[in-house]
Amino acid sequence: MTPLVSIIIPVYNAAPWLAETIMSALAQTWPQREIIVVDDGSTDNSLAIARGFERSGVTVVTQPNRGASAARNHGLRLAAGDFIQFLDADDILAPEKLERQIARLATLPAGRVASGSWARFVTTPAEGVFSPEPAWRDLTGVEFLLLHYREGWMMPPIAWLTPRALVEIAGPWREDLSLNDDGEYFGRVLLASAGIAFCGEARSYYRSQVPGSLSRRSDRRALESLWLSTELNCDRLVGACGTSPAARAAAANGWRRLAFECYPVAPDLATAAEKRCASLGGSPYPLPVTGTFKRIAAIFGWRAAKRLQGLLRAHKSN
């Protein structure tokens, strides 16, 4: 029997991009699919745009504003698919994305999650450049998380295709998270999986620099969410690897990067993250900085360099 794919699209005030996103889901060459749009209390005309696609077979539901994770969980409760594709309301699927990933998974034992190549764009997918990264290959879940916390490599939600069985093992999205809710969720999926099947021909397009995007937030609430997601994933990674020095070093680096991210908005979180880093033996990896910032940090420390960076940005904006 041909498996069904459920494409779940959480929406909050995405009117400028939503139609293009839904059309990319409708354009999939994989024939057995359902598209579920969950409007999370939008105050623009996103809901009206989504309802315009109901005659094309798109299911549209709405809920009071509770966040993207709650919208995805609502979609999961409605989904009947054998595979789940999460699609943010400003991203784009290439037409053969699902077909390519399902074909790759069909050649492998059950229990694997599929990943694919992805490109960033700002205005149009034609801007996207597919540049191979270290995570663009078959990996175990542990290997992917080691890469992520050592070097910062990632996969956006759109790049994954997840068997329903793994979704049920991993459990629902955490609705108390905002920033990096996807990193925490897919961390659970990957550790529950038998591995990652990478499919370079399965392409997707990840929109960047969206005004008001959650991934661009750095307020206290967002940083607290990032803290919790880091704690959950790093604890799971170390727990899965026992006394592995590589896992402890990668987790320590995750905490160090978090300290860097939190300062100076939340200096207490930065200090606490540095303590977590030290408890794991410290990070042997350099911070992801270059150029003038790196030279200033080498002399005065990264905290002073970040304060100076903030002052310069404030000056330029005046």
N, C-alpha and C positions, 0 to 999 in steps of 0.2 A: 504494500500500500504506500502511496506517495505521502511522505510526511508533510504535515501542516506547519507553517511558520507563522507565529504571532509577532507582528511588528507593533510595539508599544511606544506611543509618542506622547510624553508629558508636555503640557503647554502652559506657559504663563506669559502673557503679553508678548507674543512672538509674531504679531501680525505682519511685519515686513518680510518675514522669511517662511512662514508656515506653509503657504501654498506650494512653494518650490520643494519643501521637504516632503509633503504628502505626495506630490506628483512623483518624486523619486521612489517612494514606496510602491506606488501604483505601477510604475514602469519596470518593476522587477521581472526578470525572465522566469523566475521560479513560479509556477502556476498556482500552487497550493499555498495561499497566504491569507491572513486576515489582518486588517489594519485597525488598531484601536487608538483613538485619540482621547486623552484624558485632559480636559481643560481644568486647570487648577485655580479657578476663580479669577480669570483674566478680567482686566478692566478696560482693555482695548477691544477691537473687533475680532480677536482671535477665534472666539467661539463661533461667530457667524461665518468666518472663513472656513473653519473645519466643517461646519454643517453643510456648506456648499458642496462638499465631497461625499455626502451621505448617499446620493443617487449613484455614486460609483462603487458603493459597497463598503464605504468606510464607516465604522462604528464610532460614534461620538458620544461621550458622556462628560458630565461636569461635576465638580465638587467645590466646596468652599476652599479658599486658599490655605493649603496645609504644607506646601513644599513639594519639590520634584520627587523626592523619595516616596512620599505618600501617594502621589499621582501614579508612579510606576507600580506601587503595590496594588492600587486600585485596578490598573490595567492587567496585572498578573492574575487577579481574582477572576477577571472576565475572560482571560485568554484560554483557548483550547488547544494551542499549538504543541507540537512535539519539539519544536525549537523556539527560542525566544530571541528576538532582535530588539534591543533598546535603541531608539532613535530620538535624539534630542531635536527640538522643534526648529533648530536653525542649521542642522547638519544635512548632508546629502549622501544617499547611497548610489553607487554606480549600478547600472541596470543588472549586471550579472553577479553582483556581490553575493547574494544568497545562494544562487545556483552553484557557484564555484565552491563555496564553503561546504555545502551539503554534499557535493560530489567528493570532496576531499575526506570528509568525515566517514562517508560510506565505505571507504577503502580501509578503515582503521577499526580496531576493537572499540567497543562502546566505552563511554566515560571521559572522552576528550572534549575540550572546548575549542572552537575554531577562532583564530585571529586572522587579520588581513592587513594589507598595506593601507596607509592613510596619508592624506596631505592636508596641510593647513591652507585656508584661503580667507580673504577678508570680504571681497565683493562677489566674485564669481568663481565656481569650481575650476574654471580654465586657468586660474592663477596657481592652482595647486601643483606642487613639485613632489614627486614620490622619490624620496631619498632614503635608501635602505639604512636601517638602524640595527644595532646589536640584538634587539628584541624581535626582529623580523625573521624568526626561524622557529623550528620545533623546539619546545622547552618543556621542562617540568614546571609545575606551579612554583616550587621552591626556587628553581633557577631564575624564573621571571622576577620574583620578589627580590632576590639577591641583586639582580641587575638594576631593578628600580631603586632600591635603597642605597646601593653603592654609587650609581652613576646618574640616576634620575630619569632613566628611560621609562616610557609609559605607553599605554594603549588607551585611547578614548573609548567610551561605551559603544560608539557606533562600529568600532572595528571588530567587536566580538560577535559570535553567534553561539548561543549556549543551549545544549540539550535540556529539555524540560526536567529530566531526572536530576541533573546537577542543580538546577534552580531550586528544586524541592529540598535537596540536601543542604544547600547553602542557607536557605531560609529567606525571609523578606528583607527588603532594604531597610536600613535603620532610619527611622523618621526623626530621630533626634540629631541627625547629622545634616549639615548643609554643604560646606566646602569639603571636597574630597569624599563625598558619600559614595561615588563610583569606585574610588580606589579601595575603600573598605569593603564594599560589596564584592567586587571582583577578586579581591584578596581571598575572601571565603570561597568563592567559586573555584579559583585556581587550586587552592589547597585541597579541595574536595575532589578535584578532577584526576584523571589518569594522565594528564599532560595537555599541552597546547599543540594543535595542528595548525601551522602557519600556512596561509594560502596567499601568495603574492598577487595573484590575479583578482582576488576579491578586494576591490577598492572602495574606499569611502572618503568623504571630504568633511573636514572638521573646521567649522567656522570660528575664526578668532577675532579678537578686538571688538566684541559685541558690547555696546554700551550697557552698563548695568549687569553684565554677566556675573554669575556667582563666582566663576573661577578667577575673576579679576578683583574680587573683594579682599580687603585686608583689615576689616574692622574686628573688634574684639570677639563678637559672636562667631564670625567665620574662622578666626584663629583658634578659638576653643574647639570648634568642630574639627579643624585640621589636627589639633593636639590629640583628640580622642581617636580619630581614625588612625593616626600614627601609633598610638599606644596599642590599639587592638591588633593592627597588622604586625607590628614588630614583636609583640608578645607571642602571636601565633607563629611567626616565622622562627623565632628562637625555640619555641616549644616543639615545633615540627622537626627541628634539626638537633635537638639535644644540646650537647656541649660543643657543637661545631664552631670553631674559631671564625670561619667565614661568615656564618649567620650572625654571630655576635658583633663582628666588625661592621657588617652591612646595617644591622639594626642601630648600632651606635652612630653610624653616619646618618641614618634617617633622623635620629634625634638631633644631631648637630645641624643638619639642614633645617629642621623645624625651628631650632633656636634662632638661626639666621633669619628665617621667615618672620618670626614673631617680633623681633626687635626692630624699631623702638616702640611699636604700638602697644605691645604687651610684654614689658621687660620681665615681669614675674614668670610668665610662661617660658620666656627665653632662658631664664636662669634655671627653672625646673627641668627644661629639656636638656640643658648642658649637664645637669646632675645625672639624668638618665643615661646620657652618652657616657659619662665617666664610669657609671656603675657597670657598664658593659665592656669596660677596658679602653674606652676612647676610640675615636675614629682615626684610622690611618690614611684617610683619603682627603684630598684638598677640597676647600669650599669651591663652589661653581662660580668663581669670579675671575675677571680678566682685566687687562689694561690698567688705567689709572687707579681704579678701585683696588685692584690687587696690590699695587705698589703702596698705596696709602695704608691698606690693611696690614701689610708686612711691617710697616714702621710703627703705626699707632694702634693696631688691632682692628678687627672687623667691626666692632661696635662703634668706634669713633668714625670709621669710614662710612658706616650707614647713617650716622647722624649728619655727617657732612653732606652725604648724598641727598638726604631729606631737605637740608637747608638750601642746597643748590636748586633742587626741583621747585621748592617754594618760591625762591627768588625768580626763577624763570616764568612761573605762572602769574606773577604780579605785574 
